[in-house]
Amino acid sequence: MALGDGIRRNIAQVDPAERALFRDAMKQLNHRLFGGSRTDSVPGGVTWWFKQDEIHQATHVHHGPEFLPWHREICNRLEEMLRAINPQLSLHYWDWTQDPRSIPNANLGGGTTGTLNLFTSDFMGYGGTSSQDIGEPWLSAGFYDPGTANDRDVTDNPADPAAHVVRDINGSPASAADDTAIVNAADFHTMRTLVEPVHDAMHTFVNMGGRHISFRDPFVFLLHSNVDRIFALWQTQPGHPDRLETATIYGTETAALNVNIEPWSSGHSIDSFGTAHFTRPWYAPENQGVPHTYLDPSIVFPPCYDTNGGGAKPVVRVLNAGAPPVITFNDVPSGDTAVRAAIFRVFACGSATVRVKAGFGPAAPFSVLLPASGSVTVSHDAHQFVDVRIWLAYTAGAAGVPVGDGAVTFECPESGKQFQFVIKANAVNRPRVAVMLALDQSASMDDPAGTSGVKRIDVLKDAARTFVETIQQNHGVGLIRFDDVAHAVNDATFPGLAVTRILSNDIFDLGRVQATQAVNNHHTNPLGSTSVGNGVELARQVLNAVPAGDYDQKAMIVFTDGLENTPKSIADVIGSIDSRTFAIGLGNEFQVNTTALRQLANSTGGSLQLTGLLTSSIDDYFRTRKFFLQILAGVTNTNIIVDPPGFIAPGTTVRIPFVVNEADIDCTVLLMTDFNVVDMTLETPHGDLIDAGSAAAVGVTHNVGTQSRIYRFTLPVAIGGGARSGTWNAVLSVNRDQFVKTLTTLREQKKEQLVSFATHGARYCVTVHTYSNLRMTASIEQSSFTPGSDLGLRAALSEYGLPVERRSQIEVELTRPGGSVVTVPLLESEPGTFEGSVRATLAGVYHARFLARGVTLRGTAFTREQLASAAVWSEGNQPYTPAASTQPKADLCHLLSCLLSEKIVTREAEDRLRKLGVDLNGIRKCIATFCK
């Protein structure tokens, strides 16, 4: 007899150590409380133990069809409570054909047997013939309180203790003939009318104070577990499978039992006097009731007793809706794989199998995903039932093409039952996203971006250009510019771009070319003050003007380098922004309105990235481009597999490995450089090579951008035996001719970059994106914006919409102000969700790189990366107040900016002024500095 195997046994036959555990758990029931207070209108604060007395008193279920199934429910629920205290325990029974004071051949421990008395001070308490309190071990455990001023029989409050719990034993146990007659009864009605008189007699034999207060005495559950055992033995007689079926178990009394079982369905019950009672937590305020009738499988299927008959076959119930049940894959994006589960609830006292019936599995485009065998075997454990899931998959084809209904049949060989399912599906286009870029062109954008020697405006244009060169087909891109005002997309001086569809992945796609040109045209001579609110508002208006149905989602990317110093502010417009907004702050925590930008992004489902002061380091060089690409991944539902930077010199080869798995749908491999002198070749897991010349022949798109090279491919790639899962490599080498040309140009024009290029070679960063069924999301939450704030690091992994549970790990490389790096491991707080925290003790910007690695459902490796940032500073929690439009300085700044804008001063006029020695840009910078 194994402790913890979930079998209910004769309490006299279990080991004394288990009886002691049973006693101790029963005592603990009186030290755990339901919620609320005793003074509530529906009393709360009731112990788990006294809740049983409250329920039993309030429910009239004796001498009728409900008697047996109702008491099965209360026994099952008490057993679950015992297991909440000690998972190894079961609700054992007293065999009522034996005198509980003198049970022969009982287990006395250590392999010895003998006569056992259950009524001792170390188990069930008093067992004499005169009516007395049950005593220890229950008195000290608070099962009654002789000195209480609040006797529950006086206060009628279930949260109060009883003043007394009395017991006496007089008479004799039941006969074996009684049990035989019950088990041999022909139907439920006959059986239950034979059970209850014996039950009543046993309540007289072991008198626990009367029917409606007997549930204060722990022995009552040993008695009622035995009542339920006899019921279960009748059910499991060979040749009577009908006694395990909902429709046939109760026979002529089925209709009477097709009613909710109370109080657990709603908290409402009626006692034997017809009085209504309301019982928490199933009644208000918790309302935890789950409506179910006596026909529910959890009541129909018998618990696992050591005496169950040989007809106890497993019972399997389908939890999917429909008759026949239907599994629906609705609106799956083309190329995606979606999964849905066929769910079965298995009641069994031994092993049971649910499997796809041979020859009746799903046909393409449907398949069995997990387990790959299509078969699950479960063994009985300490719970009443086990839920089994067999996962089916559907890979969506072309959008709008009708998908014929599929079918699959499951079976349980132990019970001989079969279950037919219908499968329905439809495919839709991948979500198309309209993205508006709102780009700052105020005067401070002409300042250095840090110590790198690059201007802020150049950083912006490089990053935005990479974004539009990389965005996938079918998405849309638009652009507006803002300084002290926002400029319409058709503005004569500062034109932008209305949302324009990217029709192909080709670099020369007309929409892509127009978007690239719009970025290239972004102001080379920034001027004016900074009104982020105007830019956000106009970008939103452009998005709102996009006809309904053109795109499935809308998103905005705001790029700014400065503090708001002229209306409108973010605070003025944030209430009207209802689509995902992402923000990039070029600078440190003081140089942008960090709190406002974070609020703008976080309240709309976006994120804020801060660059910090950019240095000449290779990480800083690519940081802003990476931020744009990170946002691109976020808005288009793609994931970053890997994202490493480095240097490459002539004559060297660099191999960048990246792992692709079967859950990935397509890949974009992007090489970013400072100068376009690096060639890239792809190497498949089997060693086949794909270069610019061979790409098209195997269905791979290759493009060369301004400072980038891009390969795009859908998996698998038609090369060799088909290339998909495994480790790929991006193989980099320097194009010597292009290197020499660039070296010559740098000697003539950009001498400040010559030394680095000649010494170290070209900077590169390889970023691999995948549109995948395996996805990661990550974020940082701050407790405040001042030093000492806790940074909450959180990431979630899912595969086919299911949590990636216990098969991955995530750590965060956190770069602190000053450049030191600390690695923070995240713990899996719940399936697929990882959390950690770190204290931000230093003022400044914190850059977080989330790194995930693990294995897929099918056991192949994967990696994922994501960036996030946070910032703290001494006055971080102080509200930032933009300048008001009525202030004289603001009015003057606005006037001067207008007078010196390119709308007023034409290029020809600017040239004439320059010849006269007037440095107009210098004047603009002075004004911008004054206005800041």
Salt bridges, closest charged atoms under 4 A:
ASP5 OD2 - ARG9 NH2 2.74
GLU18 OE2 - HIS92 NE2 2.76
ASP24 OD1 - ARG23 NE 2.92
ASP40 OD2 - ARG280 NH1 2.63
ASP53 OD2 - ARG152 NE 3.24
ASP53 OD2 - ARG216 NE 2.90
GLU54 OE1 - LYS51 NZ 2.89
GLU73 OE2 - ARG77 NE 3.06
GLU73 OE2 - HIS292 NE2 2.88
GLU79 OE2 - ARG8 NE 2.99
GLU79 OE1 - ARG83 NH1 3.29
GLU80 OE2 - ARG83 NH1 3.82
GLU80 OE1 - HIS383 ND1 3.81
ASP95 OD1 - ARG229 NH2 3.89
ASP99 OD2 - ARG101 NH2 2.98
ASP133 OD2 - HIS164 ND1 3.01
ASP153 OD1 - ARG216 NH2 2.59
ASP160 OD2 - ARG38 NH2 2.76
GLU196 OE2 - HIS63 NE2 3.86
ASP200 OD2 - HIS63 NE2 2.86
ASP200 OD1 - HIS199 ND1 2.88
ASP217 OD1 - ARG167 NH2 2.66
ASP228 OD2 - ARG8 NH1 3.71
ASP228 OD1 - ARG72 NE 2.58
ASP242 OD1 - HIS240 ND1 3.86
GLU245 OE1 - ARG317 NH2 3.25
GLU245 OE2 - LYS417 NZ 3.90
GLU253 OE2 - HIS189 ND1 2.85
GLU253 OE2 - ARG192 NH2 2.73
ASP271 OD2 - HIS277 NE2 3.02
GLU286 OE1 - ARG280 NE 3.16
ASP336 OD2 - ARG775 NH2 3.48
ASP387 OD1 - ARG345 NE 2.78
ASP405 OD2 - LYS424 NZ 2.70
GLU411 OE2 - ARG355 NE 2.78
ASP446 OD1 - LYS455 NZ 3.20
ASP446 OD2 - LYS925 NZ 3.26
ASP462 OD1 - ARG465 NH2 2.60
ASP483 OD2 - HIS487 NE2 2.91
ASP484 OD2 - HIS894 ND1 3.03
ASP491 OD2 - HIS487 ND1 3.89
ASP491 OD2 - LYS903 NZ 3.33
GLU537 OE2 - LYS568 NZ 3.04
ASP552 OD2 - ARG432 NE 3.61
ASP561 OD2 - ARG456 NH1 2.42
ASP578 OD1 - ARG540 NH2 2.92
ASP620 OD1 - ARG623 NH2 2.62
ASP643 OD2 - LYS626 NZ 3.63
ASP664 OD1 - ARG864 NH2 2.87
ASP666 OD2 - ARG430 NH1 2.93
ASP674 OD2 - ARG763 NH1 3.47
ASP679 OD1 - ARG709 NH2 3.49
GLU683 OE1 - ARG655 NH2 2.43
ASP790 OD1 - ARG839 NE 2.52
GLU799 OE1 - ARG807 NH1 2.93
GLU805 OE2 - ARG806 NH1 2.77
GLU813 OE1 - ARG849 NH1 3.22
GLU835 OE2 - ARG794 NE 3.47
GLU865 OE2 - ARG849 NH2 2.91
GLU902 OE2 - HIS523 NE2 3.33
GLU902 OE2 - ARG907 NH2 3.63
GLU910 OE2 - ARG914 NH2 3.56
GLU910 OE2 - ARG924 NH1 3.64
ASP911 OD1 - ARG914 NH1 2.80
